[in-house]
Amino acid sequence: MDYLRQELDKVEEKIREAEGLVLELGEVAQKEIDELKKRRDELKKIIEGDPQVKSFNSVILEVRPGVGGEEAKIWAEDLARMYTRFAQLHSFTVEQLDDGVIKITGKSIWGKLQYETGVHRVQRVPETEAQGRIHTSTASVVILPEVPESQIEIKEDDLVWEFTRGGGHGGQNVNKVATAVRLTHKPTGVIVQSRQERFQEQNRKIALELLRAQLWEIEEEKKRQVTKNQRLAIGRSMRAEKIRTYNYPQNRVTDHRIGKSWHKLDKILDGDLGEILEELGNAAAGV
């Protein structure tokens, strides 16, 4: 975050210098001032964050197993439970959208969880490990806000809908009627699916929510190009970035972006994420 603030200071200084040359250079100086002010506003938006975005009250959370085989699958389930417990402790609502995908709804939840995207690594002895050796496994977490329709326009002509037999919560129509939805966005190639609900219309709605969130992420990434391909030290992480390690033998959780550890892994996995999320928020804000 510091390099962005330094760049902002430089832009402010250039604006002051250009303003001092307006009388001498006239239109040329004014054009430069206008461009610098546009750059300044873009930097401020990145540093301070978009208030509307911060206030998103629903997020879509996806956890997928990474390296580690069966142990990675178990670890992904543990992480999903951690976030579910966090939501429950704060009286937020949790809704299962698909395997490994949940929606959490609560006041300003996006502002709390937006820095959780990335690879989460665990070091522990699997229950099936007879020799007591420590194994390392990973799971990836993606957090996206549930974006209002007014913010992301989706044209029906850009969509390809496919319907298959579902495998949701149960009921007489499960696996008998084409309730599961697979949705492709032709311009971007993004594919989402929903199969949890019993009725096709519900799954269509969820698929659109998932698609809208991913299209929002694509648009946000375009905006972040203003930093000339540099990313925030504590920003919304790239999906492949290893952000955190959970070490069972030491009861330790380490966030590598801020170089800080907490020796209460058991409590954190039971949803006690408050300190970590606060530290990340402070670091992102330059506090």
C-alpha positions as protocol buffer text, in pm:
chain_id: "A"
residue {
  index: 1
  type: MET
  ca { x: 0 y: 0 z: 0 }
}
residue {
  index: 2
  type: ASP
  ca { x: 292 y: 235 z: 70 }
}
residue {
  index: 3
  type: TYR
  ca { x: 401 y: 252 z: -295 }
}
residue {
  index: 4
  type: LEU
  ca { x: 53 y: 369 z: -395 }
}
residue {
  index: 5
  type: ARG
  ca { x: 59 y: 645 z: -135 }
}
residue {
  index: 6
  type: GLN
  ca { x: 404 y: 748 z: -256 }
}
residue {
  index: 7
  type: GLU
  ca { x: 277 y: 758 z: -613 }
}
residue {
  index: 8
  type: LEU
  ca { x: -23 y: 965 z: -500 }
}
residue {
  index: 9
  type: ASP
  ca { x: 213 y: 1214 z: -332 }
}
residue {
  index: 10
  type: LYS
  ca { x: 414 y: 1243 z: -655 }
}
residue {
  index: 11
  type: VAL
  ca { x: 100 y: 1307 z: -857 }
}
residue {
  index: 12
  type: GLU
  ca { x: -13 y: 1575 z: -610 }
}
residue {
  index: 13
  type: GLU
  ca { x: 327 y: 1743 z: -640 }
}
residue {
  index: 14
  type: LYS
  ca { x: 310 y: 1737 z: -1021 }
}
residue {
  index: 15
  type: ILE
  ca { x: -37 y: 1895 z: -1006 }
}
residue {
  index: 16
  type: ARG
  ca { x: 97 y: 2179 z: -793 }
}
residue {
  index: 17
  type: GLU
  ca { x: 389 y: 2230 z: -1032 }
}
residue {
  index: 18
  type: ALA
  ca { x: 161 y: 2231 z: -1337 }
}
residue {
  index: 19
  type: GLU
  ca { x: -79 y: 2476 z: -1172 }
}
residue {
  index: 20
  type: GLY
  ca { x: 215 y: 2713 z: -1132 }
}
residue {
  index: 21
  type: LEU
  ca { x: 274 y: 2702 z: -1507 }
}
residue {
  index: 22
  type: VAL
  ca { x: -82 y: 2768 z: -1623 }
}
residue {
  index: 23
  type: LEU
  ca { x: -23 y: 3139 z: -1686 }
}
residue {
  index: 24
  type: GLU
  ca { x: 294 y: 3062 z: -1881 }
}
residue {
  index: 25
  type: LEU
  ca { x: 189 y: 2754 z: -2079 }
}
residue {
  index: 26
  type: GLY
  ca { x: -187 y: 2798 z: -2084 }
}
residue {
  index: 27
  type: GLU
  ca { x: -384 y: 2514 z: -2247 }
}
residue {
  index: 28
  type: VAL
  ca { x: -92 y: 2270 z: -2247 }
}
residue {
  index: 29
  type: ALA
  ca { x: -49 y: 2299 z: -1870 }
}
residue {
  index: 30
  type: GLN
  ca { x: -424 y: 2276 z: -1810 }
}
residue {
  index: 31
  type: LYS
  ca { x: -445 y: 1955 z: -2014 }
}
residue {
  index: 32
  type: GLU
  ca { x: -167 y: 1803 z: -1805 }
}
residue {
  index: 33
  type: ILE
  ca { x: -344 y: 1911 z: -1485 }
}
residue {
  index: 34
  type: ASP
  ca { x: -667 y: 1744 z: -1598 }
}
residue {
  index: 35
  type: GLU
  ca { x: -484 y: 1418 z: -1673 }
}
residue {
  index: 36
  type: LEU
  ca { x: -298 y: 1428 z: -1341 }
}
residue {
  index: 37
  type: LYS
  ca { x: -619 y: 1489 z: -1147 }
}
residue {
  index: 38
  type: LYS
  ca { x: -781 y: 1193 z: -1319 }
}
residue {
  index: 39
  type: ARG
  ca { x: -483 y: 980 z: -1219 }
}
residue {
  index: 40
  type: ARG
  ca { x: -503 y: 1115 z: -863 }
}
residue {
  index: 41
  type: ASP
  ca { x: -871 y: 1027 z: -833 }
}
residue {
  index: 42
  type: GLU
  ca { x: -805 y: 673 z: -961 }
}
residue {
  index: 43
  type: LEU
  ca { x: -528 y: 623 z: -705 }
}
residue {
  index: 44
  type: LYS
  ca { x: -745 y: 756 z: -422 }
}
residue {
  index: 45
  type: LYS
  ca { x: -1023 y: 518 z: -518 }
}
residue {
  index: 46
  type: ILE
  ca { x: -785 y: 222 z: -504 }
}
residue {
  index: 47
  type: ILE
  ca { x: -630 y: 329 z: -173 }
}
residue {
  index: 48
  type: GLU
  ca { x: -951 y: 423 z: 4 }
}
residue {
  index: 49
  type: GLY
  ca { x: -1171 y: 162 z: -157 }
}
residue {
  index: 50
  type: ASP
  ca { x: -1511 y: 212 z: -309 }
}
residue {
  index: 51
  type: PRO
  ca { x: -1762 y: 281 z: -25 }
}
residue {
  index: 52
  type: GLN
  ca { x: -2038 y: 117 z: -225 }
}
residue {
  index: 53
  type: VAL
  ca { x: -1829 y: -197 z: -271 }
}
residue {
  index: 54
  type: LYS
  ca { x: -1729 y: -208 z: 96 }
}
residue {
  index: 55
  type: SER
  ca { x: -2094 y: -203 z: 197 }
}
residue {
  index: 56
  type: PHE
  ca { x: -2190 y: -516 z: 2 }
}
residue {
  index: 57
  type: ASN
  ca { x: -2397 y: -726 z: 241 }
}
residue {
  index: 58
  type: SER
  ca { x: -2364 y: -1066 z: 73 }
}
residue {
  index: 59
  type: VAL
  ca { x: -2063 y: -1261 z: -46 }
}
residue {
  index: 60
  type: ILE
  ca { x: -2022 y: -1579 z: -247 }
}
residue {
  index: 61
  type: LEU
  ca { x: -1749 y: -1797 z: -98 }
}
residue {
  index: 62
  type: GLU
  ca { x: -1595 y: -2087 z: -288 }
}
residue {
  index: 63
  type: VAL
  ca { x: -1350 y: -2335 z: -136 }
}
residue {
  index: 64
  type: ARG
  ca { x: -1178 y: -2592 z: -358 }
}
residue {
  index: 65
  type: PRO
  ca { x: -919 y: -2859 z: -267 }
}
residue {
  index: 66
  type: GLY
  ca { x: -570 y: -2807 z: -407 }
}
residue {
  index: 67
  type: VAL
  ca { x: -254 y: -3012 z: -359 }
}
residue {
  index: 68
  type: GLY
  ca { x: -277 y: -3310 z: -126 }
}
residue {
  index: 69
  type: GLY
  ca { x: -531 y: -3558 z: -257 }
}
residue {
  index: 70
  type: GLU
  ca { x: -790 y: -3677 z: -6 }
}
residue {
  index: 71
  type: GLU
  ca { x: -636 y: -3468 z: 271 }
}
residue {
  index: 72
  type: ALA
  ca { x: -682 y: -3156 z: 56 }
}
residue {
  index: 73
  type: LYS
  ca { x: -1052 y: -3237 z: 25 }
}
residue {
  index: 74
  type: ILE
  ca { x: -1081 y: -3267 z: 402 }
}
residue {
  index: 75
  type: TRP
  ca { x: -892 y: -2939 z: 442 }
}
residue {
  index: 76
  type: ALA
  ca { x: -1129 y: -2762 z: 202 }
}
residue {
  index: 77
  type: GLU
  ca { x: -1421 y: -2885 z: 412 }
}
residue {
  index: 78
  type: ASP
  ca { x: -1249 y: -2758 z: 728 }
}
residue {
  index: 79
  type: LEU
  ca { x: -1207 y: -2412 z: 575 }
}
residue {
  index: 80
  type: ALA
  ca { x: -1569 y: -2401 z: 462 }
}
residue {
  index: 81
  type: ARG
  ca { x: -1669 y: -2489 z: 817 }
}
residue {
  index: 82
  type: MET
  ca { x: -1439 y: -2214 z: 954 }
}
residue {
  index: 83
  type: TYR
  ca { x: -1613 y: -1947 z: 749 }
}
residue {
  index: 84
  type: THR
  ca { x: -1954 y: -2091 z: 829 }
}
residue {
  index: 85
  type: ARG
  ca { x: -1874 y: -2077 z: 1202 }
}
residue {
  index: 86
  type: PHE
  ca { x: -1748 y: -1719 z: 1162 }
}
residue {
  index: 87
  type: ALA
  ca { x: -2080 y: -1627 z: 1003 }
}
residue {
  index: 88
  type: GLN
  ca { x: -2279 y: -1801 z: 1274 }
}
residue {
  index: 89
  type: LEU
  ca { x: -2083 y: -1629 z: 1551 }
}
residue {
  index: 90
  type: HIS
  ca { x: -2180 y: -1295 z: 1398 }
}
residue {
  index: 91
  type: SER
  ca { x: -2542 y: -1397 z: 1340 }
}
residue {
  index: 92
  type: PHE
  ca { x: -2496 y: -1384 z: 962 }
}
residue {
  index: 93
  type: THR
  ca { x: -2698 y: -1617 z: 742 }
}
residue {
  index: 94
  type: VAL
  ca { x: -2535 y: -1898 z: 544 }
}
residue {
  index: 95
  type: GLU
  ca { x: -2681 y: -2058 z: 232 }
}
residue {
  index: 96
  type: GLN
  ca { x: -2536 y: -2354 z: 43 }
}
residue {
  index: 97
  type: LEU
  ca { x: -2529 y: -2273 z: -329 }
}
residue {
  index: 98
  type: ASP
  ca { x: -2332 y: -2571 z: -460 }
}
residue {
  index: 99
  type: ASP
  ca { x: -2063 y: -2816 z: -353 }
}
residue {
  index: 100
  type: GLY
  ca { x: -1796 y: -2601 z: -192 }
}
residue {
  index: 101
  type: VAL
  ca { x: -1989 y: -2280 z: -259 }
}
residue {
  index: 102
  type: ILE
  ca { x: -2179 y: -2087 z: 7 }
}
residue {
  index: 103
  type: LYS
  ca { x: -2340 y: -1745 z: 33 }
}
residue {
  index: 104
  type: ILE
  ca { x: -2297 y: -1544 z: 352 }
}
residue {
  index: 105
  type: THR
  ca { x: -2527 y: -1250 z: 418 }
}
residue {
  index: 106
  type: GLY
  ca { x: -2463 y: -990 z: 686 }
}
residue {
  index: 107
  type: LYS
  ca { x: -2396 y: -620 z: 727 }
}
residue {
  index: 108
  type: SER
  ca { x: -2082 y: -514 z: 534 }
}
residue {
  index: 109
  type: ILE
  ca { x: -1968 y: -877 z: 511 }
}
residue {
  index: 110
  type: TRP
  ca { x: -1764 y: -805 z: 196 }
}
residue {
  index: 111
  type: GLY
  ca { x: -1559 y: -548 z: 384 }
}
residue {
  index: 112
  type: LYS
  ca { x: -1473 y: -816 z: 639 }
}
residue {
  index: 113
  type: LEU
  ca { x: -1389 y: -1107 z: 408 }
}
residue {
  index: 114
  type: GLN
  ca { x: -1259 y: -944 z: 89 }
}
residue {
  index: 115
  type: TYR
  ca { x: -893 y: -1026 z: 167 }
}
residue {
  index: 116
  type: GLU
  ca { x: -947 y: -1402 z: 214 }
}
residue {
  index: 117
  type: THR
  ca { x: -905 y: -1496 z: -152 }
}
residue {
  index: 118
  type: GLY
  ca { x: -597 y: -1709 z: -215 }
}
residue {
  index: 119
  type: VAL
  ca { x: -433 y: -2040 z: -131 }
}
residue {
  index: 120
  type: HIS
  ca { x: -459 y: -2159 z: 231 }
}
residue {
  index: 121
  type: ARG
  ca { x: -196 y: -2418 z: 329 }
}
residue {
  index: 122
  type: VAL
  ca { x: -224 y: -2666 z: 616 }
}
residue {
  index: 123
  type: GLN
  ca { x: 56 y: -2861 z: 788 }
}
residue {
  index: 124
  type: ARG
  ca { x: -69 y: -3150 z: 1000 }
}
residue {
  index: 125
  type: VAL
  ca { x: -63 y: -3525 z: 1053 }
}
residue {
  index: 126
  type: PRO
  ca { x: -357 y: -3683 z: 866 }
}
residue {
  index: 127
  type: GLU
  ca { x: -570 y: -3930 z: 1059 }
}
residue {
  index: 128
  type: THR
  ca { x: -470 y: -4196 z: 807 }
}
residue {
  index: 129
  type: GLU
  ca { x: -96 y: -4135 z: 859 }
}
residue {
  index: 130
  type: ALA
  ca { x: 32 y: -4430 z: 1064 }
}
residue {
  index: 131
  type: GLN
  ca { x: 391 y: -4302 z: 1091 }
}
residue {
  index: 132
  type: GLY
  ca { x: 291 y: -3967 z: 1237 }
}
residue {
  index: 133
  type: ARG
  ca { x: 447 y: -3768 z: 953 }
}
residue {
  index: 134
  type: ILE
  ca { x: 336 y: -3412 z: 889 }
}
residue {
  index: 135
  type: HIS
  ca { x: 173 y: -3359 z: 550 }
}
residue {
  index: 136
  type: THR
  ca { x: 121 y: -3032 z: 365 }
}
residue {
  index: 137
  type: SER
  ca { x: -203 y: -2976 z: 176 }
}
residue {
  index: 138
  type: THR
  ca { x: -370 y: -2675 z: 21 }
}
residue {
  index: 139
  type: ALA
  ca { x: -712 y: -2541 z: -65 }
}
residue {
  index: 140
  type: SER
  ca { x: -807 y: -2230 z: -258 }
}
residue {
  index: 141
  type: VAL
  ca { x: -1057 y: -1976 z: -135 }
}
residue {
  index: 142
  type: VAL
  ca { x: -1236 y: -1725 z: -357 }
}
residue {
  index: 143
  type: ILE
  ca { x: -1452 y: -1451 z: -206 }
}
residue {
  index: 144
  type: LEU
  ca { x: -1672 y: -1240 z: -433 }
}
residue {
  index: 145
  type: PRO
  ca { x: -1953 y: -999 z: -345 }
}
residue {
  index: 146
  type: GLU
  ca { x: -2310 y: -1064 z: -449 }
}
residue {
  index: 147
  type: VAL
  ca { x: -2340 y: -780 z: -698 }
}
residue {
  index: 148
  type: PRO
  ca { x: -2669 y: -594 z: -759 }
}
residue {
  index: 149
  type: GLU
  ca { x: -2814 y: -626 z: -1109 }
}
residue {
  index: 150
  type: SER
  ca { x: -2782 y: -250 z: -1152 }
}
residue {
  index: 151
  type: GLN
  ca { x: -2402 y: -269 z: -1131 }
}
residue {
  index: 152
  type: ILE
  ca { x: -2333 y: -543 z: -1384 }
}
residue {
  index: 153
  type: GLU
  ca { x: -2534 y: -561 z: -1706 }
}
residue {
  index: 154
  type: ILE
  ca { x: -2581 y: -909 z: -1849 }
}
residue {
  index: 155
  type: LYS
  ca { x: -2734 y: -940 z: -2193 }
}
residue {
  index: 156
  type: GLU
  ca { x: -2954 y: -1243 z: -2252 }
}
residue {
  index: 157
  type: ASP
  ca { x: -2803 y: -1285 z: -2600 }
}
residue {
  index: 158
  type: ASP
  ca { x: -2463 y: -1339 z: -2437 }
}
residue {
  index: 159
  type: LEU
  ca { x: -2583 y: -1640 z: -2237 }
}
residue {
  index: 160
  type: VAL
  ca { x: -2593 y: -2009 z: -2314 }
}
residue {
  index: 161
  type: TRP
  ca { x: -2817 y: -2206 z: -2077 }
}
residue {
  index: 162
  type: GLU
  ca { x: -2783 y: -2583 z: -2034 }
}
residue {
  index: 163
  type: PHE
  ca { x: -3005 y: -2796 z: -1812 }
}
residue {
  index: 164
  type: THR
  ca { x: -2936 y: -3140 z: -1667 }
}
residue {
  index: 165
  type: ARG
  ca { x: -3082 y: -3362 z: -1400 }
}
residue {
  index: 166
  type: GLY
  ca { x: -3020 y: -3219 z: -1057 }
}
residue {
  index: 167
  type: GLY
  ca { x: -2876 y: -3359 z: -737 }
}
residue {
  index: 168
  type: GLY
  ca { x: -2991 y: -3113 z: -477 }
}
residue {
  index: 169
  type: HIS
  ca { x: -3161 y: -3118 z: -140 }
}
residue {
  index: 170
  type: GLY
  ca { x: -3395 y: -3406 z: -217 }
}
residue {
  index: 171
  type: GLY
  ca { x: -3752 y: -3460 z: -315 }
}
residue {
  index: 172
  type: GLN
  ca { x: -3933 y: -3661 z: -575 }
}
residue {
  index: 173
  type: ASN
  ca { x: -3803 y: -3465 z: -873 }
}
residue {
  index: 174
  type: VAL
  ca { x: -3433 y: -3497 z: -794 }
}
residue {
  index: 175
  type: ASN
  ca { x: -3249 y: -3675 z: -1079 }
}
residue {
  index: 176
  type: LYS
  ca { x: -3579 y: -3704 z: -1269 }
}
residue {
  index: 177
  type: VAL
  ca { x: -3624 y: -3348 z: -1396 }
}
residue {
  index: 178
  type: ALA
  ca { x: -3366 y: -3119 z: -1560 }
}
residue {
  index: 179
  type: THR
  ca { x: -3331 y: -2880 z: -1267 }
}
residue {
  index: 180
  type: ALA
  ca { x: -2951 y: -2833 z: -1263 }
}
residue {
  index: 181
  type: VAL
  ca { x: -2821 y: -2530 z: -1450 }
}
residue {
  index: 182
  type: ARG
  ca { x: -2496 y: -2469 z: -1637 }
}
residue {
  index: 183
  type: LEU
  ca { x: -2454 y: -2114 z: -1764 }
}
residue {
  index: 184
  type: THR
  ca { x: -2191 y: -1988 z: -2010 }
}
residue {
  index: 185
  type: HIS
  ca { x: -2117 y: -1621 z: -2074 }
}
residue {
  index: 186
  type: LYS
  ca { x: -2006 y: -1611 z: -2437 }
}
residue {
  index: 187
  type: PRO
  ca { x: -1805 y: -1283 z: -2436 }
}
residue {
  index: 188
  type: THR
  ca { x: -1580 y: -1389 z: -2147 }
}
residue {
  index: 189
  type: GLY
  ca { x: -1604 y: -1768 z: -2153 }
}
residue {
  index: 190
  type: VAL
  ca { x: -1700 y: -1773 z: -1785 }
}
residue {
  index: 191
  type: ILE
  ca { x: -1896 y: -2086 z: -1689 }
}
residue {
  index: 192
  type: VAL
  ca { x: -2098 y: -2128 z: -1370 }
}
residue {
  index: 193
  type: GLN
  ca { x: -2338 y: -2392 z: -1249 }
}
residue {
  index: 194
  type: SER
  ca { x: -2600 y: -2447 z: -983 }
}
residue {
  index: 195
  type: ARG
  ca { x: -2761 y: -2778 z: -897 }
}
residue {
  index: 196
  type: GLN
  ca { x: -2844 y: -2760 z: -526 }
}
residue {
  index: 197
  type: GLU
  ca { x: -3203 y: -2637 z: -546 }
}
residue {
  index: 198
  type: ARG
  ca { x: -3502 y: -2855 z: -631 }
}
residue {
  index: 199
  type: PHE
  ca { x: -3644 y: -2620 z: -892 }
}
residue {
  index: 200
  type: GLN
  ca { x: -3482 y: -2501 z: -1212 }
}
residue {
  index: 201
  type: GLU
  ca { x: -3588 y: -2139 z: -1160 }
}
residue {
  index: 202
  type: GLN
  ca { x: -3404 y: -2125 z: -827 }
}
residue {
  index: 203
  type: ASN
  ca { x: -3090 y: -2266 z: -985 }
}
residue {
  index: 204
  type: ARG
  ca { x: -3116 y: -2017 z: -1272 }
}
residue {
  index: 205
  type: LYS
  ca { x: -3124 y: -1733 z: -1021 }
}
residue {
  index: 206
  type: ILE
  ca { x: -2821 y: -1868 z: -835 }
}
residue {
  index: 207
  type: ALA
  ca { x: -2629 y: -1918 z: -1160 }
}
residue {
  index: 208
  type: LEU
  ca { x: -2690 y: -1555 z: -1254 }
}
residue {
  index: 209
  type: GLU
  ca { x: -2568 y: -1444 z: -910 }
}
residue {
  index: 210
  type: LEU
  ca { x: -2250 y: -1647 z: -954 }
}
residue {
  index: 211
  type: LEU
  ca { x: -2195 y: -1512 z: -1304 }
}
residue {
  index: 212
  type: ARG
  ca { x: -2257 y: -1153 z: -1200 }
}
residue {
  index: 213
  type: ALA
  ca { x: -1999 y: -1187 z: -922 }
}
residue {
  index: 214
  type: GLN
  ca { x: -1736 y: -1324 z: -1159 }
}
residue {
  index: 215
  type: LEU
  ca { x: -1800 y: -1054 z: -1419 }
}
residue {
  index: 216
  type: TRP
  ca { x: -1764 y: -795 z: -1143 }
}
residue {
  index: 217
  type: GLU
  ca { x: -1427 y: -947 z: -1056 }
}
residue {
  index: 218
  type: ILE
  ca { x: -1316 y: -918 z: -1418 }
}
residue {
  index: 219
  type: GLU
  ca { x: -1418 y: -551 z: -1428 }
}
residue {
  index: 220
  type: GLU
  ca { x: -1238 y: -482 z: -1100 }
}
residue {
  index: 221
  type: GLU
  ca { x: -922 y: -640 z: -1236 }
}
residue {
  index: 222
  type: LYS
  ca { x: -937 y: -409 z: -1536 }
}
residue {
  index: 223
  type: LYS
  ca { x: -964 y: -110 z: -1304 }
}
residue {
  index: 224
  type: ARG
  ca { x: -663 y: -226 z: -1105 }
}
residue {
  index: 225
  type: GLN
  ca { x: -451 y: -203 z: -1419 }
}
residue {
  index: 226
  type: VAL
  ca { x: -423 y: 165 z: -1330 }
}
residue {
  index: 227
  type: THR
  ca { x: -144 y: 57 z: -1096 }
}
residue {
  index: 228
  type: LYS
  ca { x: 59 y: -50 z: -1401 }
}
residue {
  index: 229
  type: ASN
  ca { x: 33 y: -421 z: -1315 }
}
residue {
  index: 230
  type: GLN
  ca { x: 150 y: -366 z: -957 }
}
residue {
  index: 231
  type: ARG
  ca { x: -83 y: -505 z: -692 }
}
residue {
  index: 232
  type: LEU
  ca { x: -155 y: -398 z: -339 }
}
residue {
  index: 233
  type: ALA
  ca { x: 67 y: -566 z: -83 }
}
residue {
  index: 234
  type: ILE
  ca { x: -251 y: -631 z: 112 }
}
residue {
  index: 235
  type: GLY
  ca { x: -513 y: -622 z: -155 }
}
residue {
  index: 236
  type: ARG
  ca { x: -760 y: -863 z: -298 }
}
residue {
  index: 237
  type: SER
  ca { x: -520 y: -1143 z: -373 }
}
residue {
  index: 238
  type: MET
  ca { x: -468 y: -1330 z: -693 }
}
residue {
  index: 239
  type: ARG
  ca { x: -637 y: -1669 z: -665 }
}
residue {
  index: 240
  type: ALA
  ca { x: -307 y: -1861 z: -687 }
}
residue {
  index: 241
  type: GLU
  ca { x: -126 y: -1657 z: -421 }
}
residue {
  index: 242
  type: LYS
  ca { x: -33 y: -1849 z: -103 }
}
residue {
  index: 243
  type: ILE
  ca { x: -162 y: -1619 z: 165 }
}
residue {
  index: 244
  type: ARG
  ca { x: -178 y: -1823 z: 485 }
}
residue {
  index: 245
  type: THR
  ca { x: -39 y: -2131 z: 661 }
}
residue {
  index: 246
  type: TYR
  ca { x: -218 y: -2328 z: 932 }
}
residue {
  index: 247
  type: ASN
  ca { x: 35 y: -2530 z: 1135 }
}
residue {
  index: 248
  type: TYR
  ca { x: -133 y: -2786 z: 1361 }
}
residue {
  index: 249
  type: PRO
  ca { x: 173 y: -2903 z: 1563 }
}
residue {
  index: 250
  type: GLN
  ca { x: 243 y: -2543 z: 1668 }
}
residue {
  index: 251
  type: ASN
  ca { x: -124 y: -2441 z: 1695 }
}
residue {
  index: 252
  type: ARG
  ca { x: -20 y: -2151 z: 1471 }
}
residue {
  index: 253
  type: VAL
  ca { x: -177 y: -1955 z: 1187 }
}
residue {
  index: 254
  type: THR
  ca { x: 53 y: -1728 z: 984 }
}
residue {
  index: 255
  type: ASP
  ca { x: -59 y: -1472 z: 728 }
}
residue {
  index: 256
  type: HIS
  ca { x: 233 y: -1428 z: 491 }
}
residue {
  index: 257
  type: ARG
  ca { x: 119 y: -1093 z: 352 }
}
residue {
  index: 258
  type: ILE
  ca { x: 166 y: -915 z: 683 }
}
residue {
  index: 259
  type: GLY
  ca { x: 416 y: -1158 z: 837 }
}
residue {
  index: 260
  type: LYS
  ca { x: 211 y: -1210 z: 1151 }
}
residue {
  index: 261
  type: SER
  ca { x: 120 y: -1527 z: 1342 }
}
residue {
  index: 262
  type: TRP
  ca { x: -150 y: -1622 z: 1591 }
}
residue {
  index: 263
  type: HIS
  ca { x: -105 y: -1919 z: 1823 }
}
residue {
  index: 264
  type: LYS
  ca { x: -469 y: -2016 z: 1852 }
}
residue {
  index: 265
  type: LEU
  ca { x: -531 y: -2227 z: 1544 }
}
residue {
  index: 266
  type: ASP
  ca { x: -804 y: -2426 z: 1715 }
}
residue {
  index: 267
  type: LYS
  ca { x: -1007 y: -2113 z: 1791 }
}
residue {
  index: 268
  type: ILE
  ca { x: -950 y: -1966 z: 1446 }
}
residue {
  index: 269
  type: LEU
  ca { x: -1075 y: -2282 z: 1275 }
}
residue {
  index: 270
  type: ASP
  ca { x: -1382 y: -2255 z: 1497 }
}
residue {
  index: 271
  type: GLY
  ca { x: -1459 y: -1916 z: 1344 }
}
residue {
  index: 272
  type: ASP
  ca { x: -1254 y: -1677 z: 1558 }
}
residue {
  index: 273
  type: LEU
  ca { x: -1125 y: -1475 z: 1262 }
}
residue {
  index: 274
  type: GLY
  ca { x: -1179 y: -1130 z: 1407 }
}
residue {
  index: 275
  type: GLU
  ca { x: -816 y: -1043 z: 1485 }
}
residue {
  index: 276
  type: ILE
  ca { x: -686 y: -1165 z: 1150 }
}
residue {
  index: 277
  type: LEU
  ca { x: -948 y: -978 z: 950 }
}
residue {
  index: 278
  type: GLU
  ca { x: -890 y: -660 z: 1149 }
}
residue {
  index: 279
  type: GLU
  ca { x: -513 y: -677 z: 1098 }
}
residue {
  index: 280
  type: LEU
  ca { x: -558 y: -728 z: 724 }
}
residue {
  index: 281
  type: GLY
  ca { x: -801 y: -439 z: 701 }
}
residue {
  index: 282
  type: ASN
  ca { x: -562 y: -211 z: 889 }
}
residue {
  index: 283
  type: ALA
  ca { x: -271 y: -314 z: 668 }
}
residue {
  index: 284
  type: ALA
  ca { x: -473 y: -250 z: 353 }
}
residue {
  index: 285
  type: ALA
  ca { x: -568 y: 94 z: 483 }
}
residue {
  index: 286
  type: GLY
  ca { x: -208 y: 172 z: 575 }
}
residue {
  index: 287
  type: VAL
  ca { x: -289 y: 195 z: 947 }
}
